[in-house]
Amino acid sequence: MAALRKALIAAAVAAFAALLGRAFLLIKNISLSSREIPVKRLNCQYLKNIDYGAEDITILKDGLAFFSTGLKYPGLPSFSDEPGKMYVLDLLQPKMTPVELQIKGQLDLSSFNPHGISVYEDETDDSIYVFVVNHPEHKSQVEIFRFVEENTLVHLKTVTHSLLHSVNDIVAVGVEHFYATNDRYFQHEALQLLTFIFNLYWCEVVYYSPQEVRVVAGGFKSANGINISPDRQFIYVSDIMDHEIDIFKRNEEEQLAYVKSVAVGSLCDNIEVDHRTGDIWLGCHPNGLKLLKFDPEDPPGSEVIRIKNIHSERPILSLEYGDDGRQLMASTVAAPYEGKLLIGSVFHKALHCVL
């Protein structure tokens, strides 16, 4: 019996060691830890007032840009104890200074923690609705606002649901309708790590309307950014841990039909779409390990990738901006507008660049 017990213990130790080795290799591969950070600079200036990151930025056709700032997310650096904020910037004005949006209504601003954002324009009355993923006390919910006057958001509704358990980003398709990505399956960090170790593709895209909430696409390692084509026929999803952009066709029931995937070779976060050309713009993390183990002496870099002709047999990928973290750390979004480019980050700053 003693010999059998020793054999079982030895087998268990060997299995555990093998599991740890597998976990190390998978994390190394997923995080692209050995990748050299590409450097390609643009003519850029820091945006004033954005001192603790702009995790998501989206721009309307008339040049009005919305920012979510001050995100606090488990496992990632944060350098402010203040609640998150929303900003707006008119790109048609000569003064490139974002203005803080005043939030009115029954929302607890002391725990406001904005993440992904989307804007919906109601063509029936030209109303502008701003959708914001919010993580108060590390929970997940979606806030719906109406943009009024020049710098005010009126809070209309808070959306919570068991299927919206780890929301990263959203794309609005109606006044109260949206698609949302869940970037993890488990809330517990150890359990979530197991999904990576065993290569489980369990994350999902969820469709929300006041009448129903349901999963409309699955099979993601970690569904992150999401956006919609200019003709509103296709949905784009960044599977950040799988280093690819997945394309889906919308059908009449708002179910999503998989079309194809485009490999991007980087950890791409949010997706923005040029409303004129349909080009895809991605804010990416070229080396995820540097982000997770944050060292100011060896900072995480930034990368902006553009995809032209994404629906063709041979999409064209190009590096539009690359930095080793000396100018901008941990880019998450790149939003183009008429020869300008806004680049946001998890916790650092935001850039206004000339293309």
C-alpha positions, -999 to 999 in steps of 0.1 A, spaced: 0 0 0 29 24 8 44 18 -26 11 24 -43 5 56 -23 40 68 -33 33 60 -70 0 78 -69 16 109 -52 44 108 -78 18 106 -106 -2 134 -92 29 156 -89 40 148 -124 5 156 -137 4 189 -118 39 198 -131 28 190 -167 -3 211 -162 18 241 -149 41 237 -179 12 237 -203 -3 267 -186 30 286 -189 34 278 -226 -3 287 -233 0 320 -214 32 328 -232 17 321 -266 -16 338 -259 1 370 -245 26 371 -274 53 376 -247 82 370 -270 70 394 -297 90 425 -306 70 456 -304 67 474 -338 75 511 -338 58 535 -363 51 570 -351 26 595 -363 24 633 -357 5 630 -324 -3 652 -294 -17 642 -260 -53 652 -255 -58 675 -225 -79 663 -195 -74 626 -204 -49 615 -177 -61 580 -167 -68 563 -200 -96 564 -225 -105 527 -229 -130 533 -256 -137 561 -281 -163 563 -308 -170 591 -333 -203 601 -350 -204 611 -387 -206 647 -377 -172 646 -359 -185 643 -323 -163 619 -304 -172 603 -271 -147 589 -246 -150 565 -216 -122 572 -191 -108 560 -157 -115 522 -161 -107 500 -131 -105 464 -142 -93 434 -122 -56 424 -130 -49 457 -149 -31 488 -135 -51 518 -124 -36 551 -111 -67 570 -100 -91 565 -71 -117 587 -86 -148 573 -104 -147 570 -141 -159 598 -164 -173 604 -199 -159 631 -222 -169 646 -256 -148 663 -282 -159 681 -314 -134 672 -340 -147 700 -363 -136 726 -338 -100 739 -338 -95 734 -300 -87 697 -294 -97 696 -257 -122 670 -245 -150 683 -223 -163 663 -193 -199 652 -198 -222 661 -170 -244 631 -160 -279 637 -148 -304 612 -134 -305 584 -109 -271 569 -115 -246 563 -87 -216 583 -100 -194 574 -70 -190 539 -84 -192 548 -121 -166 526 -139 -171 529 -177 -157 504 -201 -169 498 -237 -192 524 -253 -215 527 -284 -237 555 -298 -270 552 -316 -286 580 -336 -323 578 -339 -331 590 -374 -368 596 -366 -360 626 -344 -321 629 -345 -318 619 -309 -284 606 -298 -283 577 -273 -250 567 -256 -246 532 -243 -219 525 -217 -207 493 -201 -204 500 -164 -186 479 -137 -197 493 -103 -180 472 -76 -168 449 -104 -203 440 -116 -215 442 -152 -244 464 -164 -252 486 -193 -262 523 -189 -283 540 -215 -281 578 -217 -295 605 -240 -271 631 -251 -285 666 -248 -272 701 -252 -234 703 -256 -221 684 -226 -249 665 -208 -259 629 -206 -293 622 -191 -294 587 -176 -324 567 -189 -320 531 -179 -297 505 -163 -297 471 -179 -287 440 -160 -292 403 -168 -277 370 -159 -264 366 -195 -247 400 -193 -223 387 -166 -189 399 -179 -196 426 -205 -166 441 -222 -181 461 -251 -214 468 -269 -227 480 -302 -261 497 -302 -286 487 -329 -317 505 -315 -329 529 -288 -329 500 -263 -313 473 -284 -277 462 -285 -252 433 -289 -227 428 -261 -196 407 -256 -187 387 -226 -149 385 -222 -148 357 -197 -169 327 -187 -160 325 -150 -158 355 -126 -133 337 -104 -97 342 -116 -85 307 -110 -115 291 -128 -110 316 -157 -74 306 -159 -85 270 -164 -105 279 -195 -72 292 -210 -52 261 -199 -77 237 -214 -82 259 -245 -120 264 -239 -139 286 -262 -168 294 -239 -173 332 -243 -204 346 -261 -221 375 -278 -255 384 -263 -283 403 -279 -305 425 -257 -339 440 -263 -366 449 -238 -385 419 -250 -358 392 -249 -322 385 -241 -303 356 -257 -270 343 -268 -266 349 -305 -230 337 -311 -205 316 -291 -172 299 -294 -149 327 -284 -118 324 -262 -124 359 -250 -149 382 -269 -137 418 -266 -145 446 -289 -176 446 -311 -188 469 -339 -211 470 -369 -205 476 -407 -217 509 -422 -245 491 -440 -254 475 -406 -255 440 -422 -224 426 -405 -211 424 -369 -173 424 -361 -160 408 -329 -124 408 -316 -115 375 -300 -86 391 -283 -70 359 -269 -73 341 -303 -57 371 -321 -84 374 -347 -114 394 -359 -146 373 -364 -172 384 -389 -209 376 -386 -239 383 -408 -270 396 -391 -303 379 -399 -339 391 -394 -341 375 -359 -309 392 -348 -291 359 -347 -256 360 -360 -243 337 -387 -205 331 -388 -189 342 -420 -151 340 -414 -122 351 -393 -92 374 -401 -59 368 -382 -44 400 -369 -13 387 -350 -19 409 -320 -41 412 -289 -67 436 -305 -91 453 -281 -118 476 -294 -130 479 -330 -139 511 -348 -152 513 -383 -145 542 -408 -180 553 -418 -168 563 -453 -147 534 -463 -157 506 -440 -121 500 -430 -116 484 -396 -94 501 -371 -81 482 -341 -64 493 -309 -41 465 -299 -17 452 -272 14 439 -290 27 422 -259 1 412 -233 25 400 -207 40 434 -203 5 448 -197 -3 421 -170 30 425 -151 32 463 -156 67 477 -152 71 514 -158 108 507 -168 96 483 -195 61 495 -203 35 478 -224 34 491 -259 7 502 -283 -3 491 -318 -29 503 -343 -39 480 -371 -61 488 -401 -79 463 -422 -90 472 -457 -114 451 -477 -122 428 -448 -149 410 -467 -127 401 -496 -107 369 -500 -75 388 -492 -80 416 -467 -52 441 -464 -37 446 -430 -14 475 -422 4 489 -392 -7 525 -388 9 533 -354 33 514 -332 50 525 -300 71 508 -273 52 524 -245 74 555 -243 47 577 -259 15 557 -252 11 526 -230 -15 499 -236 -36 512 -265 -72 499 -266 -89 518 -294 -82 538 -326 -109 559 -340 -104 576 -374 -122 607 -387 -114 627 -419 -76 624 -417 -74 624 -379 -69 595 -355 -78 593 -318 -60 566 -299 -71 556 -264 -55 534 -237 -64 514 -206 -49 536 -180 -24 560 -196 -34 589 -219 -51 595 -253 -36 608 -285 -48 630 -313 -28 621 -344 -27 633 -380 -27 606 -406 
